[in-house]
Amino acid sequence: MGSDKITHFSNKADHDAFVAANNYLTVIDFHATWCGPCLQIAPIYDKLAEEHEDVKFTKVDVDAAPDVAQHYQISAMPTFVFLKDGKEVDRLRGANPPALTAAIAKNKA
């Protein structure tokens, strides 16, 4: 289930290697399996990953990879972190499809 265009991270080492090797806009979806809003926005995130082939979409389950969540100081889910050249350029908290779509468009430019 979900898009095969999304990379899932379960530890900081894999995340760090991916970010270091990637100069595309990267979106990280910090989520949890028990988070209702996370489950609601998941199919929309999958669809966005299919539509924006020039953007790297990733997911981090905060319970499975707490070190990655801690690195970004994630305190609420879902939180979407936007990276360019390995640096955070934007952040969106909450399951808001129009805001997520707009943030992707804004940060791709």
C-alpha positions as CSV (number, residue, x, y, z in Angstrom):
1,M,0.0,0.0,0.0
2,G,1.2,3.5,-0.7
3,S,3.3,5.0,-3.4
4,D,6.6,3.3,-4.5
5,K,7.9,6.8,-5.0
6,I,8.2,7.3,-1.3
7,T,11.3,6.4,0.7
8,H,10.7,5.2,4.2
9,F,13.4,5.7,6.9
10,S,13.7,3.7,10.1
11,N,17.0,5.2,11.3
12,K,19.0,8.4,11.2
13,A,22.0,6.8,9.3
14,D,19.8,5.9,6.3
15,H,18.1,9.3,6.5
16,D,21.4,11.2,6.6
17,A,22.9,9.2,3.7
18,F,19.8,9.9,1.6
19,V,19.8,13.7,2.4
20,A,23.5,14.0,1.7
21,A,23.2,12.3,-1.7
22,N,20.2,14.3,-2.8
23,N,20.0,17.9,-4.0
24,Y,16.3,17.8,-5.0
25,L,13.6,19.3,-2.9
26,T,12.8,16.6,-0.3
27,V,9.6,16.4,1.7
28,I,9.7,14.4,5.0
29,D,6.4,13.3,6.4
30,F,6.7,12.7,10.1
31,H,3.8,10.5,11.1
32,A,2.7,7.8,13.5
33,T,0.6,4.7,12.9
34,W,-1.8,5.7,15.7
35,C,-2.3,9.3,14.4
36,G,-5.7,9.8,12.8
37,P,-4.8,13.0,10.8
38,C,-1.7,11.2,9.5
39,L,-3.8,8.3,8.2
40,Q,-6.2,10.8,6.6
41,I,-3.5,12.7,4.7
42,A,-1.5,9.6,3.7
43,P,-3.4,8.9,0.4
44,I,-3.0,12.6,-0.6
45,Y,0.8,12.5,0.2
46,D,1.0,9.3,-2.0
47,K,-0.8,11.1,-4.8
48,L,1.5,14.2,-4.6
49,A,4.5,11.8,-4.7
50,E,3.2,10.4,-8.0
51,E,2.5,13.9,-9.4
52,H,5.8,15.5,-8.6
53,E,8.5,13.3,-9.9
54,D,11.1,16.2,-9.5
55,V,10.5,16.1,-5.7
56,K,11.7,13.4,-3.3
57,F,9.0,12.2,-0.9
58,T,10.0,10.4,2.3
59,K,8.3,9.2,5.5
60,V,9.5,8.8,9.0
61,D,7.4,6.9,11.6
62,V,8.3,8.8,14.8
63,D,7.9,5.7,16.9
64,A,10.2,3.6,14.6
65,A,12.8,6.3,14.1
66,P,12.7,8.5,17.2
67,D,16.3,9.7,16.5
68,V,15.2,11.3,13.2
69,A,12.2,12.9,14.8
70,Q,14.3,14.2,17.6
71,H,16.8,15.7,15.1
72,Y,14.1,17.8,13.6
73,Q,12.4,18.5,17.0
74,I,9.1,17.0,15.9
75,S,6.4,17.6,18.5
76,A,3.2,17.0,16.6
77,M,2.1,14.8,13.8
78,P,1.8,15.0,10.9
79,T,4.7,17.5,10.4
80,F,6.1,18.0,6.9
81,V,9.7,19.2,6.7
82,F,11.0,20.5,3.4
83,L,14.7,20.3,2.6
84,K,16.8,21.7,-0.2
85,D,20.5,20.8,-0.5
86,G,20.2,19.1,2.9
87,K,18.9,22.2,4.7
88,E,15.5,22.9,6.1
89,V,13.7,25.5,4.0
90,D,10.1,25.1,5.3
91,R,7.9,23.2,7.7
92,L,4.2,22.5,7.8
93,R,2.3,21.1,10.8
94,G,-1.0,19.4,10.5
95,A,-3.1,17.5,7.9
96,N,-4.0,20.3,5.5
97,P,-4.0,19.1,1.9
98,P,-4.2,22.6,0.3
99,A,-1.4,24.0,2.4
100,L,0.8,20.9,1.7
101,T,0.2,21.2,-2.1
102,A,1.0,25.0,-1.9
103,A,4.1,24.4,0.1
104,I,5.4,21.9,-2.4
105,A,4.8,24.3,-5.3
106,K,6.4,27.2,-3.4
107,N,9.5,25.3,-2.4
108,K,10.0,23.7,-5.9
109,A,10.4,27.2,-7.4
